[in-house]
């Protein structure tokens, strides 16, 4: 109920909040690029952003790629076009840089499904466990975590620990169940989920498969097990993109946020990508309302005013940093 209520609130915010500007799209793009040069700013966009944001971004990637780039960039200003936790991650790794996000209301249902006090109590109730958290979490949760993971590196990082290691995994139960199934682990899972990946319809995917028998089904591991059992390939957004590009197949049914289709089509103009539909909707695709809060107008205002700015209190930042740095160190050692 928390997820659906929060989503409704943000949908209403999206409908009622608008940024008025007399500039057309071309003028906005010109102004954004001009401000970027003047301020030595870099724009980082997640694969789930709308097409306009992806096209103007200096870097496009999944959570792992953006975290790595944020740590290495020499820009003075990082504009993170994604959701709030991504901006926090960039700030945690780059405390001396100004980190902006076009819309502060761009939250994450998965992050919100894991309140700090309840997760701390869960950890306390299971002493002696290593805490591994998905990157889709707040700075407070990262501060309670030993090592952060993304969907790109979760399997390998879990496997880097001894087989008898007692592990708590949060907050995504679907990703945790998937990692347990492919590693033979028995991690204790926090009961959280992403509202987008929870909503894919098994029945509609099966129907699409019948209509497109040659299409391969590509699914994100945040999807429910019933969806994953249908998939020809399971992986992060970056993995899904890489697989589709390398495949000799011409049609794909894609079960993740539909923003990834923009980059998939750009890299593979000769292939057809069909978004997997949600259950309770007449819409043919599944979009994250949080991700779509960011627009060119808001990006322009964000750079112009250097606001909204992501602020992470220093003591919290230091606690959260260690879990991200450990992820990056392990990823580098494993060649991820």
C-alpha positions as a Markdown table, in Angstrom:
| # | Residue | x | y | z |
|---|---|---|---|---|
| 1 | Unk | 0.0 | 0.0 | 0.0 |
| 2 | Unk | 2.9 | 2.3 | 0.8 |
| 3 | Unk | 4.3 | 1.9 | -2.8 |
| 4 | Unk | 1.0 | 2.5 | -4.5 |
| 5 | Unk | 0.1 | 5.5 | -2.3 |
| 6 | Unk | 3.5 | 7.1 | -2.9 |
| 7 | Unk | 3.3 | 6.5 | -6.6 |
| 8 | Unk | -0.1 | 8.2 | -6.7 |
| 9 | Unk | 1.3 | 11.2 | -4.9 |
| 10 | Unk | 4.1 | 11.5 | -7.3 |
| 11 | Unk | 1.8 | 11.1 | -10.3 |
| 12 | Unk | -0.3 | 14.0 | -9.0 |
| 13 | Unk | 2.8 | 16.1 | -8.5 |
| 14 | Unk | 3.8 | 15.3 | -12.1 |
| 15 | Unk | 0.4 | 16.5 | -13.3 |
| 16 | Unk | 0.3 | 19.7 | -11.3 |
| 17 | Unk | 3.9 | 20.8 | -11.4 |
| 18 | Unk | 5.1 | 22.3 | -14.6 |
| 19 | Unk | 8.0 | 24.6 | -15.5 |
| 20 | Unk | 6.9 | 27.3 | -17.9 |
| 21 | Unk | 9.4 | 28.4 | -20.5 |
| 22 | Unk | 9.0 | 30.2 | -23.9 |
| 23 | Unk | 11.9 | 28.2 | -25.4 |
| 24 | Unk | 11.3 | 25.4 | -27.8 |
| 25 | Unk | 13.2 | 22.0 | -27.6 |
| 26 | Unk | 16.1 | 23.1 | -29.8 |
| 27 | Unk | 16.6 | 26.3 | -27.8 |
| 28 | Unk | 16.5 | 24.4 | -24.5 |
| 29 | Unk | 19.1 | 22.0 | -25.8 |
| 30 | Unk | 21.3 | 24.9 | -26.9 |
| 31 | Unk | 21.0 | 26.6 | -23.5 |
| 32 | Unk | 21.7 | 23.4 | -21.6 |
| 33 | Unk | 24.8 | 22.7 | -23.6 |
| 34 | Unk | 25.9 | 26.4 | -23.1 |
| 35 | Unk | 25.4 | 26.2 | -19.4 |
| 36 | Unk | 27.2 | 22.9 | -19.2 |
| 37 | Unk | 30.3 | 24.4 | -20.8 |
| 38 | Unk | 30.2 | 27.6 | -18.7 |
| 39 | Unk | 29.9 | 25.7 | -15.4 |
| 40 | Unk | 32.1 | 22.7 | -16.2 |
| 41 | Unk | 29.2 | 20.4 | -15.7 |
| 42 | Unk | 28.6 | 16.9 | -16.8 |
| 43 | Unk | 25.2 | 15.3 | -17.4 |
| 44 | Unk | 24.7 | 11.7 | -16.4 |
| 45 | Unk | 21.6 | 9.9 | -17.5 |
| 46 | Unk | 20.1 | 6.6 | -16.5 |
| 47 | Unk | 18.8 | 4.2 | -19.2 |
| 48 | Unk | 15.3 | 4.7 | -17.8 |
| 49 | Unk | 15.2 | 8.4 | -18.5 |
| 50 | Unk | 13.1 | 9.7 | -21.3 |
| 51 | Unk | 14.5 | 10.0 | -24.8 |
| 52 | Unk | 15.3 | 13.7 | -24.7 |
| 53 | Unk | 17.3 | 13.3 | -21.4 |
| 54 | Unk | 19.3 | 10.3 | -22.8 |
| 55 | Unk | 20.1 | 12.2 | -26.0 |
| 56 | Unk | 21.6 | 15.2 | -24.2 |
| 57 | Unk | 23.5 | 13.2 | -21.5 |
| 58 | Unk | 27.2 | 13.0 | -21.7 |
| 59 | Unk | 27.1 | 9.6 | -20.2 |
| 60 | Unk | 24.3 | 7.0 | -20.2 |
| 61 | Unk | 24.4 | 3.9 | -18.1 |
| 62 | Unk | 23.0 | 1.8 | -15.3 |
| 63 | Unk | 23.6 | 2.4 | -11.6 |
| 64 | Unk | 27.0 | 0.8 | -11.6 |
| 65 | Unk | 28.3 | 2.7 | -14.6 |
| 66 | Unk | 27.0 | 6.0 | -13.3 |
| 67 | Unk | 28.5 | 5.4 | -9.8 |
| 68 | Unk | 31.9 | 4.6 | -11.4 |
| 69 | Unk | 31.8 | 7.7 | -13.6 |
| 70 | Unk | 30.7 | 9.9 | -10.8 |
| 71 | Unk | 33.8 | 8.9 | -8.8 |
| 72 | Unk | 36.2 | 9.6 | -11.7 |
| 73 | Unk | 34.8 | 12.8 | -13.4 |
| 74 | Unk | 36.8 | 16.0 | -13.1 |
| 75 | Unk | 33.7 | 18.1 | -13.7 |
| 76 | Unk | 32.8 | 20.7 | -11.0 |
| 77 | Unk | 29.1 | 19.9 | -11.3 |
| 78 | Unk | 27.4 | 16.6 | -11.7 |
| 79 | Unk | 23.8 | 16.6 | -12.9 |
| 80 | Unk | 22.4 | 13.2 | -12.2 |
| 81 | Unk | 19.4 | 12.5 | -14.4 |
| 82 | Unk | 17.9 | 9.6 | -12.6 |
| 83 | Unk | 16.3 | 9.2 | -9.2 |
| 84 | Unk | 17.3 | 10.6 | -5.8 |
| 85 | Unk | 19.4 | 7.7 | -4.5 |
| 86 | Unk | 21.6 | 7.9 | -7.6 |
| 87 | Unk | 22.3 | 11.6 | -6.9 |
| 88 | Unk | 23.1 | 10.6 | -3.3 |
| 89 | Unk | 25.5 | 7.9 | -4.5 |
| 90 | Unk | 27.3 | 10.5 | -6.7 |
| 91 | Unk | 27.6 | 12.9 | -3.8 |
| 92 | Unk | 28.8 | 10.2 | -1.4 |
| 93 | Unk | 31.6 | 9.4 | -3.8 |
| 94 | Unk | 32.3 | 13.0 | -4.9 |
| 95 | Unk | 31.8 | 15.2 | -1.7 |
| 96 | Unk | 33.8 | 18.1 | -3.2 |
| 97 | Unk | 31.6 | 18.3 | -6.3 |
| 98 | Unk | 28.2 | 19.9 | -6.5 |
| 99 | Unk | 25.6 | 17.2 | -7.4 |
| 100 | Unk | 22.3 | 18.3 | -8.8 |
| 101 | Unk | 19.1 | 16.4 | -9.8 |
| 102 | Unk | 16.5 | 18.0 | -12.0 |
| 103 | Unk | 13.5 | 17.0 | -9.8 |
| 104 | Unk | 13.9 | 16.3 | -6.1 |
| 105 | Unk | 10.6 | 14.4 | -6.2 |
| 106 | Unk | 12.2 | 11.7 | -8.4 |
| 107 | Unk | 12.3 | 9.0 | -5.7 |
| 108 | Unk | 12.3 | 5.2 | -5.8 |
| 109 | Unk | 9.6 | 2.9 | -4.7 |
| 110 | Unk | 12.2 | 0.2 | -3.9 |
| 111 | Unk | 14.2 | 2.5 | -1.7 |
| 112 | Unk | 11.1 | 3.7 | 0.1 |
| 113 | Unk | 10.2 | 0.1 | 0.8 |
| 114 | Unk | 13.2 | -0.1 | 3.2 |
| 115 | Unk | 12.9 | 2.4 | 6.1 |
| 116 | Unk | 16.1 | 2.9 | 8.0 |
| 117 | Unk | 14.6 | 2.1 | 11.5 |
| 118 | Unk | 13.0 | -1.2 | 10.3 |
| 119 | Unk | 16.0 | -2.3 | 8.4 |
| 120 | Unk | 18.3 | -1.6 | 11.4 |
| 121 | Unk | 15.9 | -3.7 | 13.6 |
| 122 | Unk | 16.1 | -6.5 | 11.0 |
| 123 | Unk | 19.9 | -6.5 | 11.1 |
| 124 | Unk | 19.8 | -6.4 | 14.9 |
| 125 | Unk | 17.5 | -9.4 | 14.9 |
| 126 | Unk | 20.0 | -11.4 | 12.8 |
| 127 | Unk | 23.4 | -10.8 | 14.4 |
| 128 | Unk | 26.6 | -12.1 | 12.8 |
| 129 | Unk | 25.4 | -11.5 | 9.2 |
| 130 | Unk | 27.2 | -9.6 | 6.5 |
| 131 | Unk | 24.8 | -7.0 | 5.1 |
| 132 | Unk | 24.6 | -6.7 | 1.3 |
| 133 | Unk | 22.3 | -4.0 | 0.0 |
| 134 | Unk | 21.2 | -3.2 | -3.5 |
| 135 | Unk | 22.3 | 0.2 | -4.7 |
| 136 | Unk | 18.6 | 1.3 | -4.9 |
| 137 | Unk | 18.6 | 2.5 | -1.3 |
| 138 | Unk | 19.0 | 5.7 | 0.6 |
| 139 | Unk | 22.2 | 6.9 | 2.1 |
| 140 | Unk | 21.0 | 5.8 | 5.5 |
| 141 | Unk | 20.6 | 2.2 | 4.4 |
| 142 | Unk | 24.0 | 2.3 | 2.7 |
| 143 | Unk | 25.4 | 3.4 | 6.0 |
| 144 | Unk | 24.1 | 0.2 | 7.6 |
| 145 | Unk | 25.5 | -1.9 | 4.8 |
| 146 | Unk | 28.8 | -3.7 | 4.5 |
| 147 | Unk | 28.8 | -3.8 | 0.7 |
| 148 | Unk | 26.5 | -2.4 | -1.9 |
| 149 | Unk | 25.7 | -4.2 | -5.1 |
| 150 | Unk | 24.0 | -3.5 | -8.4 |
| 151 | Unk | 22.1 | -5.9 | -10.7 |
| 152 | Unk | 25.2 | -6.0 | -12.8 |
| 153 | Unk | 27.5 | -7.3 | -10.1 |
| 154 | Unk | 25.3 | -8.8 | -7.4 |
| 155 | Unk | 25.9 | -12.4 | -8.3 |
| 156 | Unk | 29.7 | -12.1 | -8.5 |
| 157 | Unk | 30.0 | -10.1 | -5.3 |
| 158 | Unk | 27.8 | -12.5 | -3.3 |
| 159 | Unk | 30.0 | -15.4 | -4.7 |
| 160 | Unk | 33.1 | -13.6 | -3.6 |
| 161 | Unk | 32.1 | -14.3 | 0.0 |
| 162 | Unk | 32.7 | -17.8 | 1.5 |
| 163 | Unk | 29.8 | -20.2 | 0.9 |
| 164 | Unk | 29.0 | -20.5 | 4.6 |
| 165 | Unk | 28.9 | -16.7 | 5.0 |
| 166 | Unk | 25.7 | -15.5 | 6.7 |
| 167 | Unk | 24.3 | -12.8 | 4.6 |
| 168 | Unk | 21.4 | -10.3 | 4.8 |
| 169 | Unk | 20.3 | -9.1 | 1.4 |
| 170 | Unk | 18.1 | -6.1 | 0.9 |
| 171 | Unk | 15.9 | -4.5 | -0.1 |
| 172 | Unk | 14.7 | -6.3 | -3.3 |
| 173 | Unk | 13.3 | -9.7 | -2.6 |
| 174 | Unk | 13.0 | -10.6 | -6.3 |
| 175 | Unk | 16.7 | -9.9 | -6.9 |
| 176 | Unk | 17.6 | -11.6 | -3.7 |
| 177 | Unk | 15.6 | -14.7 | -4.6 |
| 178 | Unk | 17.2 | -14.8 | -8.0 |
| 179 | Unk | 20.7 | -14.5 | -6.6 |
| 180 | Unk | 20.0 | -17.3 | -4.1 |
| 181 | Unk | 18.8 | -19.5 | -7.0 |
| 182 | Unk | 21.9 | -19.0 | -9.1 |
| 183 | Unk | 24.4 | -19.1 | -6.3 |
| 184 | Unk | 22.9 | -21.8 | -4.1 |
| 185 | Unk | 23.0 | -19.3 | -1.2 |
| 186 | Unk | 20.4 | -18.9 | 1.5 |
| 187 | Unk | 20.5 | -15.2 | 2.2 |
| 188 | Unk | 18.0 | -13.6 | 4.5 |
| 189 | Unk | 16.0 | -11.3 | 2.4 |
| 190 | Unk | 14.3 | -8.0 | 3.2 |
| 191 | Unk | 10.8 | -7.9 | 1.8 |
| 192 | Unk | 11.0 | -5.0 | -0.6 |
| 193 | Unk | 10.3 | -4.6 | -4.4 |
| 194 | Unk | 10.3 | -2.2 | -7.3 |
| 195 | Unk | 6.8 | -1.3 | -8.4 |
| 196 | Unk | 7.7 | -1.3 | -12.1 |
| 197 | Unk | 9.3 | -4.7 | -12.1 |
| 198 | Unk | 6.5 | -6.2 | -9.9 |
| 199 | Unk | 3.8 | -5.2 | -12.4 |
| 200 | Unk | 4.8 | -7.2 | -15.5 |
| 201 | Unk | 2.1 | -9.5 | -16.7 |
| 202 | Unk | 3.0 | -13.1 | -17.3 |
| 203 | Unk | -0.1 | -13.7 | -19.3 |
| 204 | Unk | 0.5 | -10.7 | -21.6 |
| 205 | Unk | 4.2 | -11.7 | -22.1 |
| 206 | Unk | 3.0 | -15.3 | -23.0 |
| 207 | Unk | 0.6 | -13.7 | -25.5 |
| 208 | Unk | 3.3 | -11.6 | -27.0 |
| 209 | Unk | 5.5 | -14.6 | -27.3 |
| 210 | Unk | 2.8 | -16.4 | -29.3 |
| 211 | Unk | 2.4 | -13.4 | -31.6 |
| 212 | Unk | 6.2 | -13.2 | -32.0 |
| 213 | Unk | 7.4 | -16.8 | -31.7 |
| 214 | Unk | 11.0 | -15.9 | -32.8 |
| 215 | Unk | 11.4 | -13.2 | -30.2 |
| 216 | Unk | 13.7 | -13.7 | -27.2 |
| 217 | Unk | 12.5 | -12.6 | -23.8 |
| 218 | Unk | 14.9 | -10.4 | -21.9 |
| 219 | Unk | 14.2 | -9.7 | -18.2 |
| 220 | Unk | 15.7 | -7.7 | -15.3 |
| 221 | Unk | 16.3 | -9.8 | -12.2 |
| 222 | Unk | 14.0 | -7.4 | -10.2 |
| 223 | Unk | 11.1 | -9.1 | -12.0 |
| 224 | Unk | 9.1 | -11.7 | -10.2 |
| 225 | Unk | 10.2 | -15.3 | -10.5 |
| 226 | Unk | 7.2 | -16.2 | -12.7 |
| 227 | Unk | 8.5 | -13.7 | -15.3 |
| 228 | Unk | 12.1 | -14.8 | -14.9 |
| 229 | Unk | 11.2 | -18.4 | -15.7 |
| 230 | Unk | 10.0 | -17.2 | -19.2 |
| 231 | Unk | 13.2 | -15.3 | -19.9 |
| 232 | Unk | 15.9 | -16.3 | -22.4 |
| 233 | Unk | 18.3 | -13.9 | -20.8 |
| 234 | Unk | 18.2 | -12.4 | -17.3 |
| 235 | Unk | 20.4 | -9.4 | -16.5 |
| 236 | Unk | 20.9 | -5.7 | -15.6 |
| 237 | Unk | 19.9 | -3.0 | -18.1 |
| 238 | Unk | 23.5 | -2.9 | -19.3 |
| 239 | Unk | 23.5 | -6.7 | -19.7 |
| 240 | Unk | 20.2 | -6.7 | -21.6 |
| 241 | Unk | 21.5 | -4.1 | -23.9 |
| 242 | Unk | 24.8 | -6.0 | -24.5 |
| 243 | Unk | 23.0 | -9.3 | -25.1 |
| 244 | Unk | 20.5 | -7.9 | -27.6 |
| 245 | Unk | 23.3 | -6.2 | -29.5 |
| 246 | Unk | 25.4 | -9.3 | -29.7 |
| 247 | Unk | 22.5 | -11.6 | -30.6 |
| 248 | Unk | 21.7 | -12.7 | -34.1 |
| 249 | Unk | 18.0 | -12.6 | -33.2 |
| 250 | Unk | 15.8 | -9.8 | -34.7 |
| 251 | Unk | 13.0 | -9.5 | -32.2 |
| 252 | Unk | 13.0 | -9.1 | -28.4 |
| 253 | Unk | 10.4 | -8.8 | -25.7 |
| 254 | Unk | 11.9 | -6.6 | -23.0 |
| 255 | Unk | 10.8 | -6.9 | -19.4 |
| 256 | Unk | 12.3 | -3.9 | -17.7 |
| 257 | Unk | 11.5 | -0.1 | -17.6 |
| 258 | Unk | 10.8 | 0.9 | -21.2 |
| 259 | Unk | 13.3 | 3.7 | -21.3 |
| 260 | Unk | 16.0 | 1.2 | -22.1 |
| 261 | Unk | 14.4 | 0.7 | -25.5 |
| 262 | Unk | 15.7 | 4.0 | -26.8 |
| 263 | Unk | 19.3 | 3.0 | -26.5 |
| 264 | Unk | 18.6 | -0.5 | -27.7 |
| 265 | Unk | 17.0 | 0.8 | -30.8 |
| 266 | Unk | 19.8 | 3.3 | -31.4 |
| 267 | Unk | 22.4 | 0.6 | -31.2 |
| 268 | Unk | 20.3 | -1.9 | -33.2 |
| 269 | Unk | 18.2 | -0.1 | -35.8 |
| 270 | Unk | 17.6 | -3.4 | -37.7 |
| 271 | Unk | 16.0 | -5.1 | -34.7 |
| 272 | Unk | 12.6 | -4.9 | -33.1 |
| 273 | Unk | 12.2 | -4.4 | -29.4 |
| 274 | Unk | 8.8 | -4.9 | -27.8 |
| 275 | Unk | 8.1 | -3.6 | -24.3 |
| 276 | Unk | 6.6 | -6.2 | -21.9 |
| 277 | Unk | 3.3 | -4.8 | -20.6 |
| 278 | Unk | 2.2 | -4.4 | -17.0 |
| 279 | Unk | -0.8 | -6.3 | -15.5 |
| 280 | Unk | -3.4 | -3.7 | -14.6 |
| 281 | Unk | -3.1 | -1.2 | -17.5 |
| 282 | Unk | -4.1 | -0.6 | -21.1 |
| 283 | Unk | -0.6 | 0.8 | -21.7 |
| 284 | Unk | 1.6 | -1.3 | -23.9 |
| 285 | Unk | 4.7 | -0.5 | -21.9 |
| 286 | Unk | 5.8 | -0.1 | -18.3 |
| 287 | Unk | 7.3 | 3.2 | -17.2 |
| 288 | Unk | 8.6 | 4.5 | -13.9 |
| 289 | Unk | 6.8 | 7.7 | -12.9 |
| 290 | Unk | 9.7 | 8.7 | -10.8 |
| 291 | Unk | 12.2 | 8.5 | -13.6 |
| 292 | Unk | 9.9 | 10.4 | -16.0 |
| 293 | Unk | 9.7 | 13.4 | -13.6 |
| 294 | Unk | 13.0 | 14.7 | -15.1 |
| 295 | Unk | 12.5 | 16.8 | -18.3 |
| 296 | Unk | 14.5 | 19.1 | -20.5 |
| 297 | Unk | 12.9 | 22.1 | -18.9 |
| 298 | Unk | 13.8 | 21.0 | -15.4 |
| 299 | Unk | 17.3 | 20.1 | -16.5 |
| 300 | Unk | 17.8 | 23.6 | -17.9 |
| 301 | Unk | 16.5 | 25.2 | -14.7 |
| 302 | Unk | 18.6 | 22.9 | -12.6 |
| 303 | Unk | 21.8 | 23.9 | -14.4 |
| 304 | Unk | 20.8 | 27.6 | -14.5 |
| 305 | Unk | 20.0 | 27.8 | -10.8 |
| 306 | Unk | 22.4 | 25.0 | -9.6 |
| 307 | Unk | 19.4 | 23.6 | -7.7 |
| 308 | Unk | 18.0 | 21.3 | -6.4 |
| 309 | Unk | 21.3 | 20.2 | -4.9 |
| 310 | Unk | 21.9 | 16.8 | -3.2 |
| 311 | Unk | 23.2 | 17.3 | 0.3 |
| 312 | Unk | 24.5 | 14.4 | 2.4 |
| 313 | Unk | 25.6 | 15.2 | 6.0 |
| 314 | Unk | 29.3 | 14.4 | 6.3 |
| 315 | Unk | 29.1 | 11.8 | 9.1 |
| 316 | Unk | 26.4 | 9.9 | 7.1 |
| 317 | Unk | 28.3 | 10.3 | 3.9 |
| 318 | Unk | 31.4 | 8.6 | 5.4 |
| 319 | Unk | 29.5 | 5.7 | 6.7 |
| 320 | Unk | 27.7 | 5.2 | 3.4 |
| 321 | Unk | 30.9 | 5.7 | 1.4 |
| 322 | Unk | 32.6 | 2.5 | 2.7 |
| 323 | Unk | 29.9 | 0.2 | 1.3 |
| 324 | Unk | 30.0 | 1.8 | -2.2 |
| 325 | Unk | 33.8 | 1.9 | -2.2 |
| 326 | Unk | 33.9 | -1.8 | -1.3 |
| 327 | Unk | 31.6 | -2.6 | -4.2 |
| 328 | Unk | 33.8 | -0.7 | -6.6 |
| 329 | Unk | 36.9 | -2.3 | -5.2 |
| 330 | Unk | 35.5 | -5.8 | -5.5 |
| 331 | Unk | 34.1 | -5.1 | -9.0 |
| 332 | Unk | 37.5 | -3.9 | -10.1 |
| 333 | Unk | 39.2 | -7.0 | -8.8 |
| 334 | Unk | 36.6 | -9.2 | -10.5 |
| 335 | Unk | 37.0 | -7.3 | -13.7 |
| 336 | Unk | 33.4 | -6.2 | -13.8 |
